[in-house]
């Protein structure tokens, strides 16, 4: 078996969950984000920012949603296997 990643993350146990607040525009672009709960693992906490960049843009909200922008909290969980 080949293990990648730093030694402390090479366990097959769940990590502490993280939460990120994301604000999106009417067309689905991520306008801002803020980590509201960190995992406690610096490597995974840095990955949150990369993850937000990869999901941008999100699908546009439904037309019947009246707001110009939407803010929601996205829970994130990792399991290292």
C-alpha positions, 0 to 999 in steps of 0.5 A: 500500500502506498500512502500519500500525505503527511504522516498524521493524516494517514489514519482511516478515521474520520476527521473533525468536520468543518463548516464554511459560509458561502455567499453566491450571486444570482448566477451562481458565482461565489462572492465570498466565503468564510471558514466558520469551523476549522477541522483542526488539521492545518492541511485540511483547513487549507484545502477548504479554500481550494475546494471553494475555488473548485466549486465556483461557480455553483448552479444558479439558484431557482428563478423563484428565489427573490434574493440577489445573493444567497448565503448558506453554511456548507458542512464539510467532512473528510475520511482519510482511507 
